[in-house]
Each structure stands twice: as C-alpha cells, then as structure tokens.
Amino acid sequence: MPRRLPPLNALKAFEAAARHESFTQAADELCVTQGAVSHQVKALEAELGLKLFNRQSQGLVLTEAGRSYLATVRDALDRIADGTERLLRRQNTGVVTVSTSPNFAAKWLVHRLSRFAEAHPAIDLRVSASLHHIDFAREDIDLAIRHGDGSESGLHVVRLCAEELFPVCSPKLLNGQESFKPDELKKAVLLHVNNRQDWSRWLDTAGITDVDVSRGPVLNQASMAIDAAVDGQGIALARTALAAWDLIGRRLVRPFAQALPVPYAYWIVCPKTTAKMPKIVAFSNWLLAEAAGDARHLQELTSEEIDKRQSRIG
C-alpha cells in the first residue's frame, strides 16, 4: 500500500511556522514570501481535514491536533536532516581504496602518504598494489592509477603525468663529473627491466655504438632497477614518474640528457558515477597537484644542469 505523504514543502512551512509562531518569520527562514507559507499551511490543513493553527491577533497558536502533529513532523524532519548529513559526511570522509601497480606504489605513492594524511585527515586511504585489471562493479575499489593509453571504456579517466624514458644513476658513479662521456658506458653496468631492448633503443637514438647490452642484470620490476641504481650498482633506464622522487631528492641524477618518448602514461581511473564524490575529487586533485609539483621540480633540475654545462663551456 503506498504511503500517504503530504508535500515536503508544506511540512517544512508548518514546522517553521509552529516554531516561530509566525508566518512572517517562517517565510524569512525559508526564503519565501509570507503568503507562500500561509498558502502551504492552508493546503496542508485542507489535505488533513484538520485545523493546525488558530490565527489570533497576537500571532499563531497551535491547536491540540497541531501540537500532536508537530511532534511527528519535527521528528521526521530531524531524521531526514541527520541522515542527509551522515550521507554527505561519508562522501567527504571515510575510506578511499586505491589500486595501483606495485612499481607506482613503491616509487611514487608510498613516499607521499603522509602528505595526503596531513592535507585530508578525515579520509582513510587504503592502497592495494596489483597488476590485474580492476572491475569496479565487482571489487571494493574506489579509484585506480594505471599505466596505459587512457582508453578505459565507460570510465572517468584523467591523465596524471606525461613520461619519458632516460638513464639514471647514483651521483657517486659520476665521481664529481656532471655527466658521463659516451665511451664510459662501455664499462658501466647496465641495469635492465624485463629485457634488453630498451637500452638498445636508447643507444640507437643517442647515436652511441660499441656498447654491449648483453651485460648487466635483468630485473622484472622497474622499482628494483631504480633502487639498484640509487644504491650505485649501475645505470638504469627509468620512466619519469617512477624516477621523480629520487631525482628530486638528489639520490639519482641523469648522466645523459637524451630521452626516449614513451607511448603510455599514468592515468587516474574511476567509475563515472563516483567521479564527483568529494572524497574522490579530493584524492584525484591531490594526485594531480603532486604530479604537477614533480614536473616543476624536474624542470628546475634540468635548467640547473643546462646552466652548469654552459658555465663550464664559458
């Protein structure tokens, strides 16, 4: 059986008029005219077949029926207001579960978690490092950070950062130099990820020959190669996002300026239905701000290196 419910606006007008004992003050609170409040109350009385107020010269006086109904209406409106507040609070606060690759988690995200916690203490961030494709309809994941071409059908997708591929190494391998000479690569340890093809491509692009790319360990995670480079074990080819934290912290340097463009980038991915939730917007905006900060710092480092080279030439 369907519920018999009076219009919400009529109930709000009745409750405000009863609280203020005045149509005029109720109208001010509800941002409508006094006539509109009076009309809503009269319509409610007509629907109920009951008189809710006695209109007297000194103001409104609730009838016995009005006092009884007011308790019910006020309780119902309070419950609606409390439920709405809780719902909105959950959208602004609570848990955000993020899925990302192990490499991105280890070399980009984990170092910055305290920054997010400080900026958004009401959001409980949970990170799941995985390579498998996320099914948002079946898994308890709010947002994913994925490396690819951004073609995620039916999802809300925003590019996090652009990338290049370039050599990185520990500053101690340079022995006080600003960069390596091409011939020095012949005796350097090359750190490979998955295969040796990236080094072959980079050497061809840089025009460096007679370097044996069969030398050096092959690792199956980019984060492992970067950590080995930080440790001074050799020279790795790294993507911009994964190397940014260590480059900015001066644990890594770029011994050669030459970089390779890469076809993929990191993307923020989430369902379109939740993309505008305040807590999702807060985390997405924070990610974008961090990536933009990295880009500025890396540009400053590049400008600094150029100035050093020009000063040596001069």
C-alpha positions as CSV (number, residue, x, y, z in Angstrom):
1,M,0.0,0.0,0.0
2,P,1.5,3.3,-1.0
3,R,2.4,5.8,1.7
4,R,0.1,8.8,2.2
5,L,2.6,11.7,2.5
6,P,1.9,15.4,2.4
7,P,4.2,17.6,0.2
8,L,7.6,18.2,1.9
9,N,7.4,21.9,1.4
10,A,4.1,22.0,3.2
11,L,5.5,20.1,6.2
12,K,8.6,22.4,6.3
13,A,6.3,25.5,6.2
14,F,4.1,24.1,9.0
15,E,7.1,23.2,11.2
16,A,8.8,26.6,10.8
17,A,5.6,28.5,11.4
18,A,4.9,26.5,14.5
19,R,8.4,27.0,15.8
20,H,8.3,30.8,15.2
21,E,4.6,31.1,15.9
22,S,4.7,33.4,12.9
23,F,4.2,33.0,9.2
24,T,6.4,36.1,8.6
25,Q,9.4,34.7,10.5
26,A,8.9,31.3,8.9
27,A,8.9,32.9,5.5
28,D,12.2,34.7,6.3
29,E,13.8,31.4,7.4
30,L,12.6,29.5,4.3
31,C,13.4,32.4,1.9
32,V,9.9,32.6,0.5
33,T,7.0,35.1,0.9
34,Q,4.7,35.2,3.9
35,G,1.8,34.4,1.6
36,A,3.6,31.3,0.3
37,V,3.9,29.9,3.9
38,S,0.3,30.7,4.6
39,H,-0.8,29.0,1.4
40,Q,1.3,25.9,2.2
41,V,-0.2,25.6,5.7
42,K,-3.7,26.1,4.5
43,A,-3.2,23.4,1.8
44,L,-1.8,21.0,4.5
45,E,-4.8,21.7,6.7
46,A,-7.2,21.1,3.8
47,E,-5.5,17.7,2.9
48,L,-5.6,16.6,6.6
49,G,-9.1,17.9,7.2
50,L,-7.8,19.4,10.4
51,K,-7.1,22.9,11.7
52,L,-3.4,23.1,12.8
53,F,-3.4,26.8,13.9
54,N,-5.7,29.3,15.5
55,R,-5.0,32.6,13.9
56,Q,-5.1,35.2,16.7
57,S,-4.2,38.9,16.8
58,Q,-1.1,38.3,18.9
59,G,0.1,35.5,16.5
60,L,-0.4,31.8,15.7
61,V,-1.4,29.3,18.4
62,L,-1.2,25.6,17.7
63,T,-4.4,23.6,18.1
64,E,-4.3,20.3,20.0
65,A,-4.1,18.5,16.7
66,G,-1.3,20.8,15.5
67,R,0.8,20.2,18.7
68,S,0.4,16.4,18.2
69,Y,1.3,16.6,14.5
70,L,4.2,18.9,15.1
71,A,6.0,16.3,17.3
72,T,5.7,13.8,14.4
73,V,6.7,16.2,11.7
74,R,9.7,17.6,13.7
75,D,11.0,14.1,14.4
76,A,10.7,13.1,10.8
77,L,12.5,16.2,9.5
78,D,15.2,15.8,12.1
79,R,15.7,12.2,11.0
80,I,15.9,13.3,7.3
81,A,18.4,16.0,8.2
82,D,20.6,13.7,10.3
83,G,20.5,11.0,7.5
84,T,21.4,13.6,4.9
85,E,24.3,14.9,7.0
86,R,25.7,11.4,7.6
87,L,25.4,10.6,3.9
88,L,27.2,13.8,2.9
89,R,29.9,13.2,5.6
90,R,30.5,9.7,4.2
91,Q,31.1,11.2,0.8
92,N,33.5,13.8,2.1
93,T,35.3,11.5,4.6
94,G,35.7,7.8,5.2
95,V,37.7,5.2,3.2
96,V,39.2,5.6,-0.3
97,T,40.6,2.4,-1.6
98,V,43.2,2.8,-4.4
99,S,44.5,0.2,-6.7
100,T,47.8,0.8,-8.5
101,S,50.8,-1.1,-9.8
102,P,53.5,-2.3,-7.4
103,N,56.0,-0.1,-9.2
104,F,54.0,3.1,-8.9
105,A,53.1,2.3,-5.3
106,A,56.7,1.7,-4.3
107,K,58.4,4.6,-6.2
108,W,55.7,7.3,-6.3
109,L,52.8,6.9,-4.0
110,V,54.1,5.4,-0.7
111,H,56.7,8.2,-0.1
112,R,53.9,10.8,-0.2
113,L,51.2,9.2,2.0
114,S,52.0,11.4,5.0
115,R,51.4,14.5,2.8
116,F,47.9,13.3,1.9
117,A,47.1,12.4,5.5
118,E,48.1,15.8,6.7
119,A,46.0,17.6,4.0
120,H,43.0,15.3,4.4
121,P,42.9,13.8,7.9
122,A,39.3,12.7,7.6
123,I,40.0,10.4,4.6
124,D,41.3,6.9,5.4
125,L,43.5,5.9,2.4
126,R,44.0,2.3,1.6
127,V,46.4,1.2,-1.1
128,S,46.2,-2.1,-3.0
129,A,49.2,-2.9,-5.2
130,S,48.2,-5.2,-8.1
131,L,48.7,-5.6,-11.8
132,H,45.3,-7.2,-12.6
133,H,42.6,-5.3,-14.4
134,I,40.1,-3.7,-11.9
135,D,36.4,-4.5,-12.2
136,F,34.8,-1.6,-10.3
137,A,31.4,-3.3,-10.4
138,R,32.7,-6.4,-8.5
139,E,35.6,-5.1,-6.4
140,D,35.8,-2.8,-3.5
141,I,38.0,-0.3,-5.3
142,D,37.2,3.4,-5.5
143,L,39.9,4.6,-7.8
144,A,42.8,3.1,-9.8
145,I,46.1,4.5,-11.1
146,R,47.0,2.7,-14.3
147,H,49.8,2.9,-16.9
148,G,48.5,2.7,-20.4
149,D,47.0,4.7,-23.2
150,G,43.9,6.0,-21.3
151,S,41.4,4.1,-23.3
152,E,39.3,2.8,-20.4
153,S,35.8,2.4,-21.9
154,G,32.9,3.7,-19.8
155,L,35.1,5.1,-17.0
156,H,36.2,8.5,-15.9
157,V,39.8,8.9,-17.0
158,V,42.3,11.8,-16.3
159,R,46.0,11.8,-17.3
160,L,48.2,12.1,-14.3
161,C,51.5,12.8,-15.9
162,A,53.5,12.7,-19.2
163,E,56.6,10.4,-19.3
164,E,59.9,9.9,-21.0
165,L,62.5,7.1,-20.6
166,F,66.1,8.1,-19.7
167,P,69.2,6.8,-18.0
168,V,69.6,7.4,-14.2
169,C,72.4,6.6,-11.8
170,S,73.7,7.4,-8.4
171,P,75.7,10.7,-8.2
172,K,78.6,8.8,-6.7
173,L,79.1,7.0,-10.1
174,L,79.9,10.3,-11.7
175,N,82.9,10.9,-9.5
176,G,82.3,14.6,-9.4
177,Q,81.5,14.9,-13.1
178,E,78.3,16.5,-14.4
179,S,77.6,13.7,-16.9
180,F,79.1,10.6,-18.5
181,K,81.0,10.6,-21.7
182,P,79.5,8.1,-24.2
183,D,82.6,5.9,-24.1
184,E,82.2,5.4,-20.4
185,L,79.1,3.4,-21.0
186,K,81.2,0.7,-22.4
187,K,82.5,-0.2,-19.0
188,A,79.4,0.7,-16.9
189,V,76.9,-1.8,-15.6
190,L,73.6,-1.6,-17.4
191,L,70.5,-2.4,-15.3
192,H,67.7,-3.9,-17.5
193,V,64.0,-4.3,-16.9
194,N,62.3,-7.4,-18.3
195,N,64.6,-7.5,-21.4
196,R,67.5,-5.6,-23.0
197,Q,65.5,-3.9,-25.8
198,D,65.1,-0.5,-24.1
199,W,68.8,0.0,-23.8
200,S,69.3,-0.9,-27.4
201,R,66.6,1.6,-28.4
202,W,68.1,4.3,-26.3
203,L,71.7,3.8,-27.5
204,D,70.5,3.9,-31.1
205,T,68.6,7.2,-30.5
206,A,71.6,8.7,-28.7
207,G,74.0,7.6,-31.5
208,I,76.2,5.6,-29.1
209,T,77.8,2.5,-30.6
210,D,80.0,-0.3,-29.4
211,V,78.2,-0.8,-26.1
212,D,77.5,-4.4,-25.2
213,V,73.9,-4.5,-24.0
214,S,74.1,-8.2,-23.1
215,R,76.0,-7.1,-19.9
216,G,74.2,-6.4,-16.6
217,P,71.3,-8.0,-14.6
218,V,67.8,-8.2,-15.9
219,L,65.1,-7.4,-13.3
220,N,61.4,-7.9,-13.6
221,Q,60.3,-4.7,-11.8
222,A,61.2,-1.1,-12.7
223,S,61.3,-0.3,-9.0
224,M,64.0,-2.8,-8.4
225,A,66.2,-1.4,-11.2
226,I,65.7,2.2,-9.8
227,D,66.6,1.0,-6.3
228,A,69.7,-0.7,-7.6
229,A,70.7,2.5,-9.4
230,V,70.2,4.5,-6.2
231,D,72.5,2.0,-4.5
232,G,75.2,2.7,-7.1
233,Q,75.0,-0.7,-8.7
234,G,74.7,0.6,-12.2
235,I,72.8,2.7,-14.7
236,A,69.1,2.1,-15.2
237,L,66.6,3.3,-17.8
238,A,63.7,4.8,-15.9
239,R,60.4,6.4,-16.6
240,T,59.8,10.0,-15.4
241,A,57.1,9.3,-12.8
242,L,59.0,6.4,-11.2
243,A,62.3,8.2,-11.0
244,A,61.0,11.6,-10.0
245,W,61.1,11.1,-6.2
246,D,64.8,10.1,-6.3
247,L,65.8,12.7,-8.8
248,I,64.2,15.5,-6.8
249,G,65.9,14.1,-3.7
250,R,69.3,14.0,-5.5
251,R,69.6,10.3,-4.9
252,L,69.6,9.9,-8.7
253,V,71.0,12.0,-11.5
254,R,70.6,11.9,-15.2
255,P,74.1,11.2,-16.7
256,F,72.8,11.8,-20.2
257,A,70.3,14.4,-21.4
258,Q,68.9,12.1,-24.2
259,A,65.4,10.7,-23.5
260,L,63.1,8.4,-25.3
261,P,59.4,9.3,-25.7
262,V,57.1,6.5,-24.4
263,P,53.6,5.7,-25.8
264,Y,52.0,5.3,-22.4
265,A,51.3,7.5,-19.3
266,Y,49.8,7.1,-15.9
267,W,46.0,7.7,-15.6
268,I,43.6,8.2,-12.8
269,V,40.6,5.9,-13.4
270,C,37.3,5.6,-11.6
271,P,33.6,5.0,-12.4
272,K,31.8,8.0,-13.8
273,T,29.1,7.6,-11.2
274,T,31.5,8.3,-8.4
275,A,34.0,10.7,-10.0
276,K,32.4,13.7,-8.4
277,M,32.2,12.3,-4.9
278,P,34.0,14.9,-2.7
279,K,36.5,12.3,-1.3
280,I,37.3,11.0,-4.8
281,V,37.7,14.6,-6.1
282,A,40.0,15.4,-3.1
283,F,42.3,12.4,-3.7
284,S,42.3,13.0,-7.5
285,N,43.2,16.7,-7.1
286,W,45.9,15.8,-4.6
287,L,47.4,13.3,-7.1
288,L,47.4,15.9,-9.9
289,A,48.9,18.6,-7.6
290,E,51.7,16.2,-6.6
291,A,52.4,15.3,-10.3
292,A,52.5,19.0,-11.2
293,G,54.9,19.7,-8.4
294,D,57.2,16.9,-9.7
295,A,57.1,18.4,-13.2
296,R,58.1,21.8,-11.8
297,H,61.0,20.4,-9.7
298,L,62.3,18.3,-12.6
299,Q,62.2,21.3,-14.9
300,E,64.2,23.2,-12.3
301,L,66.8,20.4,-12.2
302,T,67.0,20.4,-16.0
303,S,67.5,24.1,-16.1
304,E,70.2,23.9,-13.4
305,E,72.1,21.2,-15.3
306,I,72.0,23.3,-18.5
307,D,73.3,26.3,-16.6
308,K,76.2,24.2,-15.2
309,R,77.1,23.0,-18.7
310,Q,77.0,26.5,-20.2
311,S,79.2,27.9,-17.4
312,R,81.8,25.2,-18.0
313,I,81.8,26.0,-21.7
314,G,82.1,29.7,-20.9
